Amino acid sequence: MIDIMLFEQELTNFFRSIDSVNFAYLFGSIVRGDANELSDVDIAVMLDESLSKKDMFNEELDLISELTRVLKSDKIDLVVLNDVPLLLKYNIIKNGHVLKSDETKRIAFETGVMSRYLDERYYIKRHTDMTLQRIARSGFA
């Protein structure tokens, strides 16, 4: 059993010193409480928007390397929120635990994601239902 409080404290301390990260979340199986020895550590970060795409990529690699060292595990799944689909952003906000936060930027981000999600929820559900119906009729092929 993984001690989520210990994990959160370790990650909070780690992210406190990382200026390029505006806010970070812990999410996934550890937060849900169903992590096991095969589970990875799911972490989402919002990098400073002033970084170029190249700098964001390099920062992502650096963060993965440092997180691997700090957590003493190579089972790290780092999601950079600057460039992921709306539904993933929504699920991370809904189910994740905040590790670090520039409150103004995080609240603006969460408000924007929630607003877009509520606007698009009908179409997301419709698309998902149609896809599942097609798979049920003809399989994955």
Beta strands, then each sheet from edge to edge (+ up, - down):
strand 1: 21-27
strand 2: 41-47
strand 3: 76-80
strand 4: 97-101
sheet 1: 3+ 2+ 1- 4+
end
